[in-house]
């Protein structure tokens, strides 16, 4: 099987990670605006939202804004299958008063781990930026809630003029079917694109097979012999 490319299937997760697409702000809270809020809160804040709504994408789009202000971006990602080695790297990473410790998936950490994170930031003077499903006691920067306009903007950015049988109506239906989860919406559109492509390839194979069964030469009968 030939692996998909962005031209064969624009919805493949291979290139749609947090850094693979720009964040689409549905409420005017662009990465630059959120960075301004973060700075106003002494570089402490939280980005709140459900699974798959774009929190990690917002982080990826904020990185250059934060670095442009002279802050060191120190990021750790904690998902449901995070490893102990990730936590160990977090504990031993050196932080400074110009560092911004960024934790994507803060809800995965237990109360003791959270206390250690906060103590390390307080001790070093580093800032703390987190994403979380439920709000904690940090300044709220933005609650990410994608709407239909967000879904369409993401769809158009992902497709980027490439050919796909998937339509904008398909994207909106997937958006609502996935309960506004943009990540699941893209997964659903990937499957839909693949189904269309497989059906088209199968139709071409069937047509080719039917044509190959037709005789390429049809003999004509000899003309009748006239007897004197």
N, C-alpha and C positions, 0 to 999 in steps of 0.2 A: 504494500500500500504506500502510495506517495504521500509524504507528510504535507499538510496544508501550508500555504504561504499566505501572506496578507492579501495577495491578489486573488487566490483561489477561495479563501474564506476570511473576510475581514474581521470576523467575530472570534477568531481563535484567541484563547487566553495567552498564547505564547508572547504576544506583544501588547496585551491590554492590562498589564500590571499597574500599580500606582504611578509609575513614572512613564507609562506608555501612552497616557492620554491626559490632556489638561483638565483641570477641575472646572466644572460648569456651575457657577453660582446662581441659584434660583431666587435669592433674596437680596442681591447686591453685596453679599459678604464675599468679596473676591479674596484671593490669597493675600494681596497687599493690604486690604482693609483688616483682615483678621490678624495680620502681623502687627499692624498699628495698635489694635486692641491688646494684643499680647504684650507689646512694649509698654503700653499704658498701665498694665497690671504687673509691672516689674518682672516681666518674662515668666509669668506663672499663669496657666490657664488650661481649660479643657475644651475639647471638641466632642460633642455628644451626638449620637445617632444610632439607629438600628444597624443590623448587619447588612453590608453591601450597599449602603447609601452614598458612599464616596468619601468617608472620613480619611482613609489612607491616601486617596487621590489628592485631597486637599493638603495633606501633609507634604506630599511630593511636590506640589505646586508652591508651597510656602518656603521650601528649603532655600531657594536662591534669594528670597526676600529677607529671610533671617540672616543669611550669610553676608548679604550686602550691608547689613547694619553692624558687621564686625563680630557677630556671635558665632561660636563654634557649634556646629550641629552634630549632636551625639545621639544616634537613633538606635532603638531596639524594638523589635517586633515580637509580640507574644500572641500566638494564636492557640487554638485548642490543643494542638499537638506540639507545643513548644518543648524544647529539651532543657535539661538541667544545665547544659553547657552554656546556653544563652543567658541564664540567670547568673552563672559564674562570671561570664564576660562582663555583665552589667555591674556586679559587685566590685570587680577589680579595675574597671575603667577609671582612669584619672579624670577628675572634673576640676574646673577652674571657675573663677568668678565671671568669666566671659563665656562659659559653656551653656548650652541649652540642651538639657537631657530630654529627649523625645521618646515617649513610650507609646507605641501603637498596640492597643489591646490591653489597656490598664486593668480591665475587669478580670483578666486571667490571673492576676496576682492576688495572693492571699493578704490578709491584714498585716502579717509580720513583714512580708516583702514590701508592702506599700509603706510601712513605717520606716523601713531601712532606706527606701528610695528618698523619702522626704527628709530623713536625717542627713543623708549624703548631700542632698541639694542645699540644705540649710548650712551644713558644715563647710561646704566649698563655696557657697555663694552662687551656685549655678541656678539657672532658671529651670522650670519644669513645664513641659507641654505634653499633654496626654490625649489619646482618643479613648472613649469609653461608651458602652451601651447605656449606662445609667449615670446620672450626674453624681459627682462627689464634691467634697468641700474644697474646690478650686474655682477661681473666677471662670464663669461661662463665657466663652468666646463666640461660639456659634452652635446651634443645634441644626444638624444637616437633615433637611426634609425635602427630598426631590419631588418635583411635580411633573406633569405631562410635558411642559416646556423643557424641563431638564432632560427627560427621557429622549425627546426628539433631538435636542442639541447633542447629546451623547451619541445617538444613533448616527446623525449626520457627520460628526467628527470621526467616528469609527469607520464608516463607509468611505468617506473622503473621496467621492467620485468614482469609486470602484464599482464594477458590475455585480449586482446581487439580486436574486429573485425576491428577497425579503423587502417588504415595503414599510413605510412609516406607520401605516395602520397596524401591520404585524407587530411593530415595535411597541405601540401603545397597548395593544392587547396583551403582549407579553409583560409589559410594565405592571399592568393591573393584576394579571394572573399571578405574578411573582410578589404581589403586595408591596410594590414600590421598591423592590430590591434591584438596584441597577445591575449588580454583578450577576444575579440569577437571570435577569432579563437578557443580558448578553449571552449567557450560556444557552438559554432557550433559543435565541436567534441563531446561534451557531448550529444547533441541531436542526433548526428549520432550514437553514441554508444548505446543510449537508443532505437533507432529505430531498430537496429540490434538485440538487446537483446529481445525486445518485439516480433519481428518476429520469433525469435528462440523459445521463450516460447510458442507462439501461434501454431507453427508447432508441438511442442511436445504435446500440448493439443489435437490438431486434431488427431495426431497419436494414442494417448492414447484412445481418444473417439472412433476411428475406431476399435481399438483392442477390446474395451469393448463390441462392438456390435456383435462380432463374437461369435458363440456358443462354449462354452468350451467343450461340449460333443456332438458328433454326433452319434446318435444311428445307429446300423447296423441292417439290416433286419434279421429275423430268417431264418435259413437254411430251404430249402423246405423239406416237409415230404414225404418220399417215401412210397407209398402204395404197399403192396404185391398183 
